[in-house]
Amino acid sequence: MHDHLKRTIPCLVGAAGLLLADCTAERQYRTSEQAQAYDPSPTNHSKAILEVATNYTAGFVEFDDQGWLYGTNRTRTQMQIRTVINRFSEELQSSGLLIVTFMHGWKHNASSDDSNVAMFHKVLNELGVMEQWLSARQHRAARRIVGVYAGWRGLSATLEPFEELSFWDRKSTAERVGHGAVIELLSELEALRTQSNRQHSGAITNHQRMSTKLIIVGHSFGGDIVYSAAAPILTERMVENYDAEGNLLKGLKSS
């Protein structure tokens, strides 16, 4: 029995060491408030909260495992949201917006080399091309494409079998994240949409500009996060109905 323990303990210690070495750190990838031109090269390693391309602007907002924004105080924790919202607010001064928000799922994060980040940029670019084509056909001003990539630690391990075994841990994490500051992000974006449509209401009425739209997409566990965050808002919308400019419509408001 003694010899068996002597052989087993080093194996357990080695396995624990391997697991710890494989875990990805809980960290914020986007720390620079200075907007940068989007560079898709593998050596880029961008830390920018805002990446700007010809057809679109992409912003990044990240959440920790408890669902809160990174930082040690209230001012710092709002840095990413404020940076993104302020930039989008500037862009809506000259045009309507098509706001696309994407919450990634399991095995992904907000690092510049993540495949979901590359895909997000590609989708925004294609939407930009499509919007330019549609605006020309409809004889109206084109909306600016802006996107928000909402990041969290969907990738917690990079070696097998630990990566696959992270499923249940990341699932429970996603459920926590959905009840955190994601609600604040979605509320800010909804307020921005309302602001834009009120500001450009005359142009929208005269069909000179399409109204600003907010599209929210969640993939995999990201879908759980979006649902958890949006459910209270959707519940409110069941009893109170608003138009694109944020005006309460009659007939559906609860007594």
C-alpha positions as CSV (number, residue, x, y, z in Angstrom):
1,M,0.0,0.0,0.0
2,H,2.9,2.3,0.9
3,D,4.6,1.7,-2.5
4,H,1.3,2.3,-4.3
5,L,0.9,5.7,-2.6
6,K,4.4,6.6,-3.5
7,R,3.7,5.9,-7.1
8,T,0.3,7.6,-7.1
9,I,1.1,10.9,-5.4
10,P,3.6,12.1,-8.0
11,C,1.0,11.3,-10.8
12,L,-1.7,13.3,-9.0
13,V,0.7,16.2,-8.4
14,G,1.8,16.1,-12.1
15,A,-1.8,16.1,-13.3
16,A,-2.7,19.0,-11.0
17,G,0.3,20.9,-12.3
18,L,-0.7,20.3,-15.9
19,L,-4.2,21.5,-15.2
20,L,-3.0,24.7,-13.6
21,A,-0.5,25.3,-16.4
22,D,-3.3,24.8,-19.0
23,C,-5.8,27.2,-17.5
24,T,-6.1,30.5,-19.3
25,A,-6.0,33.6,-17.0
26,E,-9.0,35.7,-16.3
27,R,-7.9,38.9,-18.0
28,Q,-8.9,41.9,-20.0
29,Y,-7.5,41.9,-23.6
30,R,-8.6,45.3,-24.7
31,T,-7.0,48.0,-22.6
32,S,-6.2,50.8,-25.0
33,E,-8.7,53.7,-25.4
34,Q,-6.8,54.9,-28.5
35,A,-8.7,53.9,-31.7
36,Q,-6.6,51.9,-34.2
37,A,-7.0,51.0,-37.8
38,Y,-8.0,47.3,-38.1
39,D,-5.0,45.1,-39.0
40,P,-5.9,41.5,-39.7
41,S,-2.3,40.2,-39.7
42,P,-1.5,37.5,-37.2
43,T,1.3,39.6,-35.7
44,N,-1.0,42.5,-34.8
45,H,-1.9,41.5,-31.2
46,S,-4.2,44.5,-30.9
47,K,-5.2,45.8,-27.4
48,A,-7.5,48.5,-28.8
49,I,-11.0,48.9,-27.5
50,L,-11.9,50.4,-30.9
51,E,-10.8,49.1,-34.3
52,V,-11.8,51.2,-37.3
53,A,-12.1,50.0,-40.9
54,T,-13.4,51.7,-44.1
55,N,-16.9,50.2,-43.9
56,Y,-17.3,49.9,-40.1
57,T,-16.2,50.5,-36.5
58,A,-15.8,47.6,-34.1
59,G,-15.8,48.1,-30.3
60,F,-14.9,45.6,-27.6
61,V,-16.5,45.3,-24.1
62,E,-15.3,42.5,-21.7
63,F,-16.8,40.9,-18.6
64,D,-15.1,38.8,-15.9
65,D,-16.3,35.5,-14.6
66,Q,-18.8,37.2,-12.2
67,G,-20.3,39.2,-15.1
68,W,-18.8,42.5,-14.2
69,L,-16.6,44.9,-16.2
70,Y,-12.9,44.8,-15.4
71,G,-11.4,47.4,-13.0
72,T,-11.0,48.4,-9.4
73,N,-13.4,51.3,-9.3
74,R,-16.5,52.6,-10.9
75,T,-14.8,55.0,-13.3
76,R,-12.4,52.4,-14.6
77,T,-15.0,49.6,-14.9
78,Q,-17.0,51.8,-17.3
79,M,-13.9,52.6,-19.5
80,Q,-14.7,50.2,-22.3
81,I,-18.5,51.0,-22.4
82,R,-17.8,54.7,-22.3
83,T,-15.1,54.5,-25.0
84,V,-17.5,52.5,-27.3
85,I,-20.6,54.6,-26.6
86,N,-18.8,57.9,-27.0
87,R,-17.4,56.8,-30.4
88,F,-20.7,55.6,-31.6
89,S,-22.4,58.8,-30.5
90,E,-19.9,60.8,-32.6
91,E,-20.7,58.7,-35.6
92,L,-24.4,59.0,-35.3
93,Q,-24.1,62.8,-35.7
94,S,-23.6,62.4,-39.4
95,S,-25.6,59.3,-40.2
96,G,-27.9,56.6,-38.9
97,L,-26.3,53.5,-37.5
98,L,-26.7,49.7,-37.9
99,I,-25.5,48.5,-34.5
100,V,-24.5,44.8,-34.3
101,T,-23.8,43.3,-30.9
102,F,-22.2,39.8,-30.7
103,M,-21.8,37.7,-27.6
104,H,-19.4,34.8,-28.3
105,G,-19.7,31.4,-26.8
106,W,-17.6,28.5,-25.4
107,K,-13.8,28.4,-26.2
108,H,-13.5,32.0,-27.3
109,N,-12.5,35.4,-25.9
110,A,-11.8,39.0,-27.1
111,S,-8.1,38.5,-28.0
112,S,-7.1,39.8,-31.4
113,D,-6.1,36.3,-32.6
114,D,-9.5,34.6,-31.7
115,S,-11.3,33.2,-34.7
116,N,-14.6,34.7,-33.6
117,V,-13.0,38.2,-33.5
118,A,-11.8,37.7,-37.1
119,M,-15.3,36.4,-38.1
120,F,-16.9,39.4,-36.5
121,H,-14.7,41.8,-38.5
122,K,-15.6,39.9,-41.7
123,V,-19.3,40.1,-41.0
124,L,-19.2,43.9,-40.2
125,N,-17.2,44.5,-43.5
126,E,-19.8,42.6,-45.5
127,L,-22.6,44.5,-43.9
128,G,-20.9,47.7,-44.8
129,V,-20.6,46.7,-48.4
130,M,-24.3,45.7,-48.4
131,E,-25.4,48.9,-46.8
132,Q,-23.6,51.0,-49.4
133,W,-25.2,49.0,-52.2
134,L,-28.7,49.3,-50.7
135,S,-28.4,53.0,-50.1
136,A,-27.4,53.6,-53.7
137,R,-30.4,51.6,-54.9
138,Q,-32.8,53.3,-52.5
139,H,-31.4,56.8,-53.1
140,R,-30.7,57.5,-49.4
141,A,-27.7,58.1,-47.2
142,A,-25.9,55.0,-46.0
143,R,-25.9,54.0,-42.4
144,R,-22.6,53.6,-40.6
145,I,-22.0,50.0,-39.5
146,V,-20.8,49.7,-35.9
147,G,-20.3,46.6,-33.9
148,V,-19.8,45.6,-30.3
149,Y,-17.9,42.4,-29.6
150,A,-18.9,41.3,-26.0
151,G,-16.1,39.2,-24.6
152,W,-15.9,36.9,-21.6
153,R,-13.7,33.9,-20.6
154,G,-15.3,31.3,-22.8
155,L,-11.9,29.7,-23.3
156,S,-10.6,28.6,-19.9
157,A,-8.3,25.7,-21.0
158,T,-6.3,25.0,-24.1
159,L,-5.2,21.4,-23.7
160,E,-7.3,18.3,-24.0
161,P,-9.1,16.8,-22.2
162,F,-9.3,19.9,-20.0
163,E,-10.7,22.1,-22.8
164,E,-13.7,19.7,-23.4
165,L,-14.1,19.1,-19.7
166,S,-14.6,22.9,-19.2
167,F,-18.1,22.7,-20.7
168,W,-20.0,22.6,-17.4
169,D,-17.8,25.2,-15.7
170,R,-18.1,27.6,-18.6
171,K,-21.9,27.0,-18.8
172,S,-22.4,28.1,-15.2
173,T,-20.1,31.0,-15.8
174,A,-22.2,32.1,-18.8
175,E,-25.3,32.1,-16.6
176,R,-23.6,34.4,-14.1
177,V,-22.3,36.7,-16.8
178,G,-25.8,37.2,-18.2
179,H,-27.0,38.6,-14.9
180,G,-24.2,41.2,-14.6
181,A,-23.1,44.3,-16.5
182,V,-24.2,42.9,-19.9
183,I,-27.6,44.4,-18.9
184,E,-25.9,47.8,-18.6
185,L,-24.3,47.4,-22.0
186,L,-27.5,46.5,-23.8
187,S,-29.3,49.4,-22.0
188,E,-26.7,51.9,-23.2
189,L,-26.9,50.6,-26.8
190,E,-30.7,50.8,-26.7
191,A,-30.5,54.4,-25.4
192,L,-28.1,55.2,-28.2
193,R,-30.5,53.8,-30.8
194,T,-33.3,55.8,-29.4
195,Q,-31.2,59.0,-29.4
196,S,-30.2,58.5,-33.0
197,N,-33.8,58.0,-34.2
198,R,-35.0,61.0,-32.4
199,Q,-32.1,63.1,-33.7
200,H,-32.7,62.0,-37.3
201,S,-36.5,61.7,-37.2
202,G,-37.1,64.2,-40.0
203,A,-34.7,62.5,-42.3
204,I,-36.3,59.1,-41.5
205,T,-39.8,60.4,-42.2
206,N,-38.6,61.8,-45.6
207,H,-36.9,58.5,-46.4
208,Q,-33.5,60.2,-46.7
209,R,-32.0,57.9,-44.1
210,M,-32.9,54.5,-42.7
211,S,-33.6,54.4,-39.0
212,T,-30.9,53.2,-36.6
213,K,-31.3,49.5,-35.8
214,L,-29.9,47.4,-32.9
215,I,-29.2,43.8,-33.6
216,I,-28.1,41.4,-30.8
217,V,-26.6,38.0,-31.5
218,G,-25.5,35.3,-29.1
219,H,-23.7,32.1,-30.1
220,S,-23.5,29.0,-28.0
221,F,-23.3,30.0,-24.3
222,G,-23.3,33.6,-25.6
223,G,-27.0,32.9,-26.4
224,D,-27.6,32.1,-22.7
225,I,-25.9,35.3,-21.7
226,V,-28.0,37.4,-24.1
227,Y,-31.2,35.8,-23.0
228,S,-30.5,36.2,-19.3
229,A,-29.6,39.9,-19.8
230,A,-32.4,40.7,-22.2
231,A,-35.3,38.8,-20.5
232,P,-36.1,41.6,-18.0
233,I,-36.2,44.1,-20.9
234,L,-38.3,41.8,-23.0
235,T,-40.7,41.2,-20.2
236,E,-41.2,45.0,-19.9
237,R,-41.8,45.3,-23.6
238,M,-44.7,42.8,-23.3
239,V,-46.6,45.4,-21.3
240,E,-45.1,48.6,-22.7
241,N,-44.6,49.1,-26.5
242,Y,-42.3,51.8,-27.9
243,D,-41.7,53.0,-31.4
244,A,-38.2,53.4,-33.0
245,E,-37.9,56.9,-31.5
246,G,-38.6,55.7,-27.9
247,N,-42.2,57.0,-27.8
248,L,-44.7,54.9,-25.8
249,L,-47.4,53.6,-28.0
250,K,-51.0,53.4,-26.7
251,G,-53.0,50.3,-26.1
252,L,-50.3,47.9,-24.7
253,K,-49.3,49.7,-21.6
254,S,-50.3,47.9,-18.4
255,S,-52.7,49.6,-16.0
